[in-house]
Amino acid sequence: MATATATATATNAASAERFWQRMAIGLALFIVFGFAQFALRGFVDPVAAPFWVHLHGVLMLAWLGLLIVQPTLVARGDLPLHRRLGRIGAGLALVIAALGIFTGLASLVLNRLPPFFSPPYFLALTTVEALAFGLMVWAAVRRRHTTEWHRRLMIGATIIILEPALGRLLPMPLMIGWSDIPVGLVQLAVVGLIALHDRRTLGHVHPATKAVALVVIAVRIAIYLLAMAPPVIALAARLTGG
């Protein structure tokens, strides 16, 4: 009986890790595809892009690779390496968040923002998403000893940064003024997949999944409201020389 119970527990644990592996791979492929198709369609000039844009891209690829590797290590039982890479990942997320904010500010100064975004909106978008990503990773690290919270917050942080890929797939010029709605709905749909997994494996939606959904909604609302705030409008004008 004890052997059967242990076998069932191991099988359930392996199944859970497969889900998180697939989520990580799916998010990574979606983000890479979003950027790749945009470049292949000739909408970006890699040569003209500043070096920090390339650096940000390389660091994001490193993050996505780490997101895939980490559940694989857990499934194999290599927890020491998982923890070492986790510390590297925490530092990587901090750099990505800081560089994301810098890239947004520099894009305004150099007038490299997408033409369908107003400067205040672009400033709010890049800053809020970078901060939300960094804070969610920080929360996940704080919850690293609570596995169910940790893994959901890590995936949730990556769901937040789906927006740049979605911006290259959705018809953004036709969505001026209301693009936050479709972006938020797609992000919530991904959270919904986690909620379905929760119901199937736990019998209820895990509180961390609900927290991720609330963060997704809060980020979209914050961006929309901050873009209309006078201090943000004034700062964007100074950065663009307007």
N, C-alpha and C positions, 0 to 999 in steps of 0.2 A: 504493500500500500504506500509506504514511504517513497519507494522508488518511483511508483507511478505518479505520485504527487510532484516529486522533484522533476520528473520528465515533463509533466504538463506545465509546470512553472517555467522551465527553460524554454519550452516551445512558445509559450505566450510572450516571454521576454524577447525571443528572436523575432516573433511576428511584429511586436511593437517597434523594434529597431528597424525592421524592413520598411515600415510605414514612414518613419522619419527619414530614412535613406531616400525613399522615393520622393518625399516632399522636397528634400534638399536638391535632389537631381532635377526634379521638375521645375523648381524655382530658378535654378542655375541655367538650365536650358532655355527657359522663357526669357530671362534677362539677356543672355548672350544672343539669342535669336533676334530680340528686339533691336539691339544695337547693330548686329551684323547686317540685317536686311536694310536698315537705314543707311549704312555706309555703302552697301552694294548698289543701292538705288541712286547713289551719287549725291546724297544730301549733306555730306560732310567731307571736308578736305583734311585728312589726317596730317598732311605736311604743314598746313597753316595753323594747326592747333598748338597752343603753348605746351611746354613740356609738362606743366603740372596737370594738364588735362590727361595726358598719356599716363602719368604717374597714378592719378586717381583711378584710371581704368585698370591698370595693372594691379593695384591694391584691391580693387573690387573683385577681380578674377581670383586673387589669392583668398579673399574672404569666401567666395563661392566654393572654391576648392576645399577650404577648411570645413565649410558647412557640410560637405559631402563626406569628407574623411572622418569627422568626429563620430557620427553614429556607427560607421563601419568599425572603428576601433572599439567602441562599446560592445558591438555584436561579437567581436573576436575576443573580448575579455581583456584587451590591452588598456587597462585604465591608467597606468602610469604615463604612457605616451599621450593618452587622451587629455590628461590633466596638464602635461607640459605644453601641448599644442593649444590648450584652452587659455593658458597664460599669454601665449603669443597672440592668440586671437583677440584677447581683450585689448592688448596694446594696439593691434592692427585696427580694431574698431575705433579706438580713440583717434588714431591718425586719419582714418577715413572720414570720420565726422568733422574733424578740424579742417582737413583738406577740402571737404565738400563745401563748408562755409566759405573758405578762402576762394575756391573756384567760382562760387556764385558771386562774390563781391568783385573778383577780378573780371568776370564776364561783363558785369555792369560797367566797370571802369573802361574796359576795352570795347564796349558796345557789341559783345558777342552773344547776347541773349537772343532766344528765338523771337522772331518778329510778331508772333501771335500772343506773346506774354507782355504785359505792361511791366516796366521796371519795378514798381512796388510789389506786384504779384510775384515776379521772379525772385526778388529779394526775400519775401516771406516764404516762398516755396522751398528754396534751397536751404535757408537757415532752419526752418521748422523741421523739415525732413531729416536733415543732418543731426540736429539735436535729438529728435525722437529716436533715430537709429542708435545713436550713442548711449542715450539713457536706457533704452530697452536692453542693450547688450550689458550695460552696467548692472541693471536689475537682474538679468539672467546670471551674471557672475555672482552676485550676492546670493542668489538662490541655487548655486551650483550643487549644494548638498540635498536639494529637494528636486529630484530628477524631473518629475512631471512639470513643475514650474519652469525649470531651467530650459528644457528642450522646447517648450512652447514659446517662451520669450525669445529665444534665439531665432526660431523660425519667424516669429512675429516681427522682429527687427528687420529681417530680410523682406518680409511682406511690405513693410513701410517703403523700402527702396525699390519696390516694383515700379513706382511711378515713372522714373526716367525711361524705362523700357516701354511702358504703356504709352508715354508721350511720343514715342517713335513708331507706335503701331496704330494708335487711334487717330482719327482725322481731326487733329487739334485745331487747325485754322477754322474749322466749322463749329468748334465748341468754345469759342471765346466767351468768357463770363460764366460758364457752367461746366467746365471740364472736371472740376472736383467731384461731381456726381458720378459719372461713369468710372472714373479712376477709383473712387471709394467703393463703388459697387463691385468692381472686379476684385479689389483687395478683400472685401468682405466675403466674396464667393470663395476665395482661398481659405479664409478663416473658417468658412462653413464646412470645408472638407475636413478640417481638424475637428470641428464640432461633431460631425458624423462619425469620425473615428472614436471620439470620446464616448458617444452614445453606444457605439458597438462594443467597445472594450471596457468602459467603466460603468455604463448604464446611465450616465448623465454627462452634461457638458462641464468640463473641468473649469474651475474659476479662472485659471490662467488664460484659457481660450476666450472667456468672456472679457477678461482684461485686455487682451490683444484687440478684440473687436472694438472696445471702447476707445482704445488708443488710436486705431485707424480712423474712427469717426471724429475724435477730438483733433487729430492732425489736419484733416480736411477742413473742419470748421475754423481752426486757428489760422490756417493759411488764408482762407477767404476773408476773415475779419481783419487780420493784420494788414492785408493788402489795401484796405480802406482806411487804415489808421493814419492820421496826419503825421506822426513822427516817422513812420515807415515811408510814407510818400515823400517826406522832406529828405530823408536819408538817401533814398533811391535817386532823387533829383540831384543831390550833391555828388553822388557817385558817378552818375552819367553826365554830369556837367550841365544838367538842364536847369 
